Amino acid sequence: MMTSPRFSVIVPVYNRRGEIDDLLASIVGQRGIDPSIVEVIIVEDGSTEPCGDICDKYAGNGVDIRYYYKENEGRSPARNHGMERAEGEWLIFFDSDCVAPEDYFARLNSDKSLDLLDCFGGPDAAHESFSDTQKAINVAMTSFLTTGGIRGGKVSMEKFTPRTFNMGFRKNVFEKVGGFREMYSEDIDMSTRIRNAGFRIGLLPDQKVYHKRRLDMKKFFRQVYVFGKSRITLHLLYPGSMKAVHLLPAFFVLGTIAMCIFAIVWSWLWILPLVAYLLAVGIAACVSSRSLKVGLLAVPASVIQLGGYGLGFINAFTQKILLGRGRDIKEEIEARRGK
């Protein structure tokens, strides 16, 4: 007799053949579990380089892999497309550039704290096989010194918010709250709606995934710039959701500019606080990565992370809050009302 899977893994993909290959290999290679409790739903979001043949390559390895191709609408509609077809008790979300440790589902299946939760999230980390640049970017995105530990750290300056690189919630949560909305930081929006609906959310700190992230600093800057802008969108959707940690990158940008001006006009000593901070970031990165090269690369990566986010935040704050420009404010309010 066929049994329903416990975990439905849902992954949206757009022109990421190599990434999907690595992700599926990591899921098919899971140890310590009955593979029938896991199903994988790959939703191709109108890619010009589809990965259906890669999904076929891993079919018949015990894990039920289902592939759907749909027109390009964005990652949120793609995830919703997958959720509507999922059969598992838990809907699990990975980004296409993630790789699951070989014991991910064995740990998850045996974690008793899961019985007390409706939604969970886990941290992301860099695999030892990743490039030094990827490891440095990972440090910039996960270090307490740069992000306050908000992406799944055991010590955090903000209430934990699951994100779709490593997130899961029960199917009844989807049935009550609805799907993801097509917007930047849609996972933070979803987690907020889940919390506001009264569901229990928790961090599983040992339930990590390996996250490849951006391959170069230019793409990384564009990504965090958008993150900074989306924080204002989230503030408009959920007044009161803005925390001190979200302001720090903007203060970093403004403070760096001020220190540089003061150093030029008055004394070079004004630049010492910035130097001391970046030195601390570099030392912490060296220790955590056990690599001098990664530690050195983590310094510019952290500047990009803080500077990009801060600039995006300042831009959106100026346009939407101070000047009240654009149609976005009305759209965010209407989105909150479900219109």
VEXDREN-2710 file (C-alpha; in Angstrom, 1 decimal):
% VEXDREN-2710
k/r/px/py/pz
1/MET/0.0/0.0/0.0
2/MET/1.4/3.4/-1.0
3/THR/2.0/5.9/1.8
4/SER/2.1/9.7/1.5
5/PRO/5.5/11.3/1.9
6/ARG/6.2/13.2/5.1
7/PHE/8.3/15.9/3.4
8/SER/7.6/17.6/0.1
9/VAL/10.7/19.5/-1.1
10/ILE/9.7/22.4/-3.4
11/VAL/12.3/24.1/-5.5
12/PRO/11.6/26.9/-8.1
13/VAL/14.3/27.1/-10.8
14/TYR/15.1/29.5/-13.6
15/ASN/18.1/28.6/-15.9
16/ARG/20.0/26.8/-13.1
17/ARG/20.8/23.4/-14.6
18/GLY/24.1/22.9/-12.8
19/GLU/22.6/23.9/-9.4
20/ILE/19.7/21.6/-9.7
21/ASP/22.0/18.7/-10.6
22/ASP/24.0/19.3/-7.4
23/LEU/20.8/19.7/-5.3
24/LEU/19.1/16.6/-6.5
25/ALA/22.3/14.6/-6.1
26/SER/22.4/15.7/-2.4
27/ILE/18.7/14.7/-1.9
28/VAL/18.9/11.3/-3.6
29/GLY/22.1/10.6/-1.6
30/GLN/20.4/11.1/1.8
31/ARG/21.3/8.5/4.4
32/GLY/19.5/7.1/7.4
33/ILE/16.0/7.5/6.1
34/ASP/13.4/5.6/4.0
35/PRO/13.5/7.6/0.7
36/SER/9.8/7.1/0.3
37/ILE/9.1/9.8/3.0
38/VAL/10.5/12.5/0.7
39/GLU/9.2/13.8/-2.5
40/VAL/10.8/16.5/-4.6
41/ILE/8.9/18.9/-6.8
42/ILE/10.9/21.0/-9.2
43/VAL/9.0/23.9/-10.8
44/GLU/10.7/25.3/-13.9
45/ASP/9.7/28.9/-14.2
46/GLY/9.8/29.4/-17.9
47/SER/13.5/28.7/-18.2
48/THR/15.2/28.9/-21.6
49/GLU/17.6/26.2/-20.4
50/PRO/15.2/23.6/-18.8
51/CYS/16.4/20.9/-16.5
52/GLY/13.8/18.2/-17.1
53/ASP/16.4/15.8/-18.3
54/ILE/18.4/16.3/-15.1
55/CYS/15.4/15.4/-13.1
56/ASP/14.9/12.3/-15.2
57/LYS/18.5/11.3/-14.5
58/TYR/17.7/11.0/-10.8
59/ALA/14.3/9.3/-11.2
60/GLY/14.1/5.8/-9.9
61/ASN/16.5/6.3/-7.0
62/GLY/13.9/5.9/-4.3
63/VAL/12.9/9.5/-4.0
64/ASP/9.8/10.6/-6.0
65/ILE/11.0/13.5/-8.2
66/ARG/8.3/15.4/-10.1
67/TYR/9.1/18.0/-12.7
68/TYR/6.7/20.8/-13.8
69/TYR/7.3/23.4/-16.5
70/LYS/5.3/26.6/-16.4
71/GLU/5.4/30.1/-18.0
72/ASN/7.7/32.6/-16.4
73/GLU/5.9/34.5/-13.6
74/GLY/8.5/34.6/-10.8
75/ARG/9.7/32.4/-8.0
76/SER/6.6/32.9/-5.7
77/PRO/4.1/31.7/-8.3
78/ALA/6.5/28.8/-9.0
79/ARG/6.6/27.8/-5.3
80/ASN/2.8/28.1/-5.1
81/HIS/2.5/25.9/-8.1
82/GLY/4.5/23.3/-6.3
83/MET/2.6/23.6/-3.0
84/GLU/-0.7/23.0/-4.8
85/ARG/0.7/19.6/-6.0
86/ALA/2.5/18.5/-2.9
87/GLU/1.3/15.5/-0.9
88/GLY/3.5/15.7/2.1
89/GLU/2.7/16.7/5.7
90/TRP/5.6/19.2/5.6
91/LEU/6.4/21.6/2.7
92/ILE/10.2/22.1/2.6
93/PHE/11.8/24.9/0.6
94/PHE/15.3/25.1/-0.7
95/ASP/16.7/27.6/-3.2
96/SER/18.2/26.0/-6.3
97/ASP/21.7/27.0/-5.3
98/CYS/21.6/25.0/-2.1
99/VAL/22.9/21.5/-1.3
100/ALA/21.5/19.4/1.6
101/PRO/23.9/17.6/3.9
102/GLU/23.6/13.8/3.6
103/ASP/21.8/13.6/7.0
104/TYR/19.4/16.5/6.6
105/PHE/16.2/14.5/6.4
106/ALA/17.3/11.9/8.9
107/ARG/17.9/14.7/11.4
108/LEU/14.7/16.4/10.5
109/ASN/12.6/13.2/10.7
110/SER/14.0/12.4/14.2
111/ASP/13.9/15.9/15.6
112/LYS/11.2/15.9/18.4
113/SER/11.0/19.7/18.5
114/LEU/9.4/19.5/15.0
115/ASP/6.3/18.2/16.7
116/LEU/6.0/21.5/18.6
117/LEU/6.3/23.7/15.6
118/ASP/4.2/24.7/12.6
119/CYS/7.0/26.4/10.7
120/PHE/10.8/26.1/11.0
121/GLY/13.9/27.5/9.5
122/GLY/17.6/26.5/9.6
123/PRO/20.9/28.3/8.9
124/ASP/23.0/28.2/5.8
125/ALA/26.7/27.6/5.6
126/ALA/29.5/27.2/3.1
127/HIS/30.7/23.7/2.1
128/GLU/34.4/23.0/2.2
129/SER/34.3/22.5/-1.6
130/PHE/33.0/26.1/-2.3
131/SER/35.3/28.7/-3.7
132/ASP/37.1/31.2/-1.4
133/THR/34.9/33.9/-2.7
134/GLN/31.7/32.0/-1.9
135/LYS/33.0/31.3/1.6
136/ALA/33.8/35.0/2.1
137/ILE/30.3/36.0/0.9
138/ASN/28.9/33.4/3.3
139/VAL/30.8/35.0/6.2
140/ALA/29.5/38.4/5.2
141/MET/25.9/37.1/5.2
142/THR/26.0/35.1/8.4
143/SER/28.5/36.8/10.8
144/PHE/27.0/38.4/13.9
145/LEU/29.4/41.4/13.1
146/THR/27.7/42.0/9.8
147/THR/24.1/40.9/10.0
148/GLY/23.5/40.5/13.7
149/GLY/22.9/36.8/13.3
150/ILE/19.4/37.3/11.7
151/ARG/19.9/34.5/9.2
152/GLY/19.7/31.6/11.7
153/GLY/22.5/32.3/14.1
154/LYS/22.2/31.0/17.7
155/VAL/22.7/34.6/18.9
156/SER/20.5/37.1/17.1
157/MET/19.5/40.8/17.3
158/GLU/16.1/40.1/15.8
159/LYS/13.3/37.5/16.3
160/PHE/14.2/34.6/14.0
161/THR/12.5/34.6/10.6
162/PRO/12.7/31.5/8.4
163/ARG/13.8/32.1/4.8
164/THR/13.3/30.0/1.7
165/PHE/16.9/28.8/1.3
166/ASN/16.0/26.5/4.2
167/MET/12.5/26.6/5.5
168/GLY/9.5/24.4/6.1
169/PHE/5.9/24.6/7.3
170/ARG/3.0/22.2/7.6
171/LYS/0.5/22.0/4.7
172/ASN/-2.3/23.3/6.9
173/VAL/-0.3/26.5/7.3
174/PHE/-0.4/27.0/3.5
175/GLU/-4.1/26.2/3.5
176/LYS/-4.8/28.9/6.1
177/VAL/-2.3/31.6/5.2
178/GLY/-2.1/31.1/1.4
179/GLY/0.9/31.1/-0.8
180/PHE/3.9/33.3/-1.3
181/ARG/3.4/36.8/-2.8
182/GLU/5.5/37.9/-5.8
183/MET/7.7/40.5/-4.2
184/TYR/11.3/40.9/-3.0
185/SER/11.8/39.3/0.4
186/GLU/8.7/37.2/-0.1
187/ASP/10.0/34.7/2.4
188/ILE/10.1/37.3/5.2
189/ASP/6.6/38.4/4.2
190/MET/5.4/34.7/4.3
191/SER/7.1/34.1/7.7
192/THR/5.5/37.3/9.1
193/ARG/2.0/36.2/7.9
194/ILE/2.5/32.8/9.4
195/ARG/3.5/34.3/12.8
196/ASN/0.6/36.8/12.7
197/ALA/-1.8/33.9/12.0
198/GLY/-0.8/32.4/15.4
199/PHE/1.3/29.5/14.2
200/ARG/4.4/28.4/16.1
201/ILE/7.8/29.2/14.4
202/GLY/11.2/28.0/15.5
203/LEU/14.8/27.8/14.6
204/LEU/16.4/24.4/14.2
205/PRO/20.1/25.6/14.5
206/ASP/21.6/22.2/13.6
207/GLN/19.4/21.8/10.5
208/LYS/21.8/23.6/8.1
209/VAL/22.1/23.6/4.3
210/TYR/25.1/24.6/2.2
211/HIS/24.3/27.7/0.2
212/LYS/26.5/28.6/-2.8
213/ARG/25.3/32.2/-3.0
214/ARG/26.5/34.6/-5.7
215/LEU/29.7/33.7/-7.6
216/ASP/31.1/37.3/-7.8
217/MET/31.0/40.5/-5.8
218/LYS/29.1/42.5/-8.5
219/LYS/26.1/40.1/-8.4
220/PHE/26.3/40.0/-4.6
221/PHE/26.0/43.8/-4.5
222/ARG/22.9/43.8/-6.7
223/GLN/21.3/41.1/-4.4
224/VAL/21.9/42.9/-1.1
225/TYR/20.9/46.3/-2.6
226/VAL/17.5/44.8/-3.4
227/PHE/17.3/43.3/0.1
228/GLY/17.9/46.8/1.5
229/LYS/15.1/48.3/-0.6
230/SER/12.7/45.4/0.3
231/ARG/13.1/46.2/4.0
232/ILE/11.2/49.4/3.5
233/THR/8.5/47.5/1.6
234/LEU/8.2/45.2/4.6
235/HIS/8.0/48.1/6.9
236/LEU/5.1/49.5/4.9
237/LEU/3.3/46.2/4.9
238/TYR/3.9/45.5/8.6
239/PRO/4.3/48.7/10.6
240/GLY/6.4/48.0/13.7
241/SER/8.4/45.3/12.0
242/MET/11.5/47.5/11.6
243/LYS/14.2/46.7/14.2
244/ALA/17.4/48.3/15.1
245/VAL/19.4/45.7/13.3
246/HIS/17.8/46.7/10.0
247/LEU/19.1/50.2/10.4
248/LEU/22.7/49.3/11.0
249/PRO/23.8/49.0/7.3
250/ALA/22.4/52.5/6.6
251/PHE/24.3/53.8/9.6
252/PHE/27.4/52.1/8.3
253/VAL/27.1/53.9/4.9
254/LEU/26.5/57.3/6.5
255/GLY/29.1/56.8/9.1
256/THR/31.7/55.7/6.6
257/ILE/31.0/58.7/4.4
258/ALA/31.3/61.0/7.5
259/MET/34.5/59.4/8.7
260/CYS/36.1/59.7/5.3
261/ILE/35.2/63.4/5.0
262/PHE/36.4/64.2/8.6
263/ALA/39.6/62.3/7.9
264/ILE/40.3/64.4/4.8
265/VAL/39.3/67.7/6.3
266/TRP/40.6/67.3/9.9
267/SER/42.6/64.2/10.8
268/TRP/43.2/60.7/9.6
269/LEU/42.4/59.5/13.1
270/TRP/38.7/59.8/12.2
271/ILE/39.0/56.7/10.0
272/LEU/40.3/54.5/12.9
273/PRO/36.9/53.2/14.1
274/LEU/36.2/51.9/10.5
275/VAL/39.6/50.3/10.3
276/ALA/39.1/48.6/13.7
277/TYR/35.7/47.3/12.7
278/LEU/36.9/45.8/9.4
279/LEU/39.9/44.3/11.2
280/ALA/37.6/42.6/13.7
281/VAL/35.5/41.3/10.7
282/GLY/38.6/39.9/9.1
283/ILE/39.9/38.3/12.2
284/ALA/36.6/36.7/13.0
285/ALA/36.3/35.4/9.4
286/CYS/39.8/33.9/9.6
287/VAL/38.9/32.1/12.8
288/SER/35.5/30.8/11.6
289/SER/36.8/29.7/8.1
290/ARG/40.3/28.7/9.3
291/SER/41.6/30.4/6.2
292/LEU/43.6/33.6/5.9
293/LYS/42.5/34.1/2.3
294/VAL/38.8/33.8/3.1
295/GLY/39.4/36.2/6.0
296/LEU/40.9/38.8/3.7
297/LEU/38.2/38.3/1.1
298/ALA/35.5/38.6/3.8
299/VAL/36.5/42.2/4.4
300/PRO/35.5/43.6/1.0
301/ALA/32.5/41.2/1.0
302/SER/31.3/42.6/4.3
303/VAL/31.7/46.2/2.9
304/ILE/29.6/45.2/-0.1
305/GLN/27.0/43.5/2.1
306/LEU/26.6/46.4/4.4
307/GLY/27.1/49.1/1.8
308/GLY/24.8/47.5/-0.8
309/TYR/22.0/46.9/1.8
310/GLY/22.5/50.3/3.3
311/LEU/22.3/52.1/0.0
312/GLY/19.2/50.2/-1.1
313/PHE/17.6/51.0/2.3
314/ILE/18.5/54.7/2.1
315/ASN/17.2/54.9/-1.5
316/ALA/13.8/53.3/-0.7
317/PHE/13.5/55.2/2.6
318/THR/14.0/58.5/0.8
319/GLN/11.7/57.7/-2.0
320/LYS/8.8/56.0/-0.2
321/ILE/8.9/57.4/3.3
322/LEU/10.4/60.9/3.1
323/LEU/9.1/61.8/-0.4
324/GLY/6.1/59.5/-0.5
325/ARG/6.7/58.8/-4.2
326/GLY/5.5/56.1/-6.5
327/ARG/2.7/53.7/-6.5
328/ASP/4.5/51.2/-4.3
329/ILE/3.1/52.4/-1.0
330/LYS/-0.5/51.9/-2.1
331/GLU/0.4/48.5/-3.6
332/GLU/2.0/47.3/-0.3
333/ILE/-1.1/48.4/1.7
334/GLU/-3.4/46.7/-0.8
335/ALA/-1.3/43.6/-0.7
336/ARG/-1.6/43.4/3.0
337/ARG/-5.4/43.6/2.7
338/GLY/-5.3/40.8/0.2
339/LYS/-6.4/42.9/-2.8
END
